């Protein structure tokens, strides 16, 4: 049986992982076994938290619009229904920015649809 010599390949693989962990603290950047565990964990966390970030921002936009709409006796779901009925195709982020940066025009348009 021929033995496999993989010293160079293993070295390159380890160097690649250690290079990825450049900004980490203590042994997480210098010892391969710990560095590899941290690397895998960060990749899992970054994937999961990208999804979580999108979810949290969507919740934030809905809360902002909802709190502004409560002044006019509307809920967010009623507002979205009115938007769909009148063929307004703005997403929640843009509606939220309208409420924050240009509330006068937003509420002017809102009154026209409520009448």
GIHU-V459007 format. One line per field, one symbol per residue. phi: phi as a letter, one per 40 degrees, with the letter a starting at -180 (. if undefined). psi: psi as a letter, one per 30 degrees, with the letter a starting at -180 (. if undefined). burial: + if it has 16 or more other C-alpha atoms within 10 Angstrom, else -. Layout:
phi = ???
psi = ???
burial = ???
This chain:
phi = .cccbbdccccccccccccccdcccfccbbcccccccccccccccccccccccccccccccccccccccccbgbbcccccccccccgcbbcccccccccccaccccccccccccc
psi = kklkjheeeeeeeeeeeeefgegllbfffekeeeeeeeeeeeeeeeeefeeeeeeeeeeeeeeeeeeefffgglleeeeeeeeeeghkikleeeeeeeeefieeeefeeeeeff.
burial = -------------+--++--+------+++-+--++-++---------------------++-+++-++------+--++-----------++--+-++------++--+-----
